[in-house]
Amino acid sequence: LGGLFGMLLLIAGSWVQQRLTFANRERISQALMGAGIADLYVSLFAATTLYHLLPPIMGFAGMAIVTGLAVIFSVRHGAPIALLGLLGGFLTPALINSNTPNAAILFGYLIFVVAGLLVVVRQQRWWWLSLPTVIGAFAWVLVWLIDQGASGHSGWLGFYLIALCALVFWSVGSSLKDDRLLSASSLIQYFTMAGATLLMAGIGVDAGLGGFEWGLYGLISAGGIGMTVFRFRQYQAVSWFTLVVNLAMIAFWPENKVASTAMMLATSLSGQKAIIARITTSVNQET
């Protein structure tokens, strides 16, 4: 009955939105849609966790579908619906507990949520929505590290962070074409790159800094250097932040420290060389 009531609220919200002569139709429509989304989340939570009418996997899938509906409806009904989808989407894994956590399922689901929200950010130019999206995405990495650790899961965590960075730069960079160093676009992307770099460093240290972890960390680090090379004016501070973290990582790798130092310094200095070349080219062009 709760689920049926939620669906009826969504239908009523869509109906009101289409009535052009309806007084205050946008606010009423948003209220009905928001109530419907919230009702469906609560109904699925109750059916799964409180009364055990549904197995966890079905409750999880149901909440994922509701999140997708919220993201789709937000394009027509406004940002409050997107915020409900964001909140419900990130809370779903916590509400639907599992005795055997699966990194592939969790982070695959989360990247689906992030991608949907950032598609809306790009389409509607709601750049501010990207900030709580990134914070929620990072929060789940921290929760996993504290609860499960990175050992045996570093691949899923690393690829999740790489995909997150790519999605943010694709979405926010397209929404805000402002090349100033301290623009809103730059600050959001700096926050994303800094958080991903630090989290990947923590994942590597927790997993023992094997070759695979170094490779994942190297991909994020190289991405930061590439950002600076191709858009120096907007991302000029990224390479220096990457250099500092690279040097700090050396202290946590006790094995073959001489080789590790040489490798990391070579990577960092090659990035700096590329950046210097980029600056030189820009100066020559301006001259």
Disulfide bonds with the S-S distance in Angstrom:
none
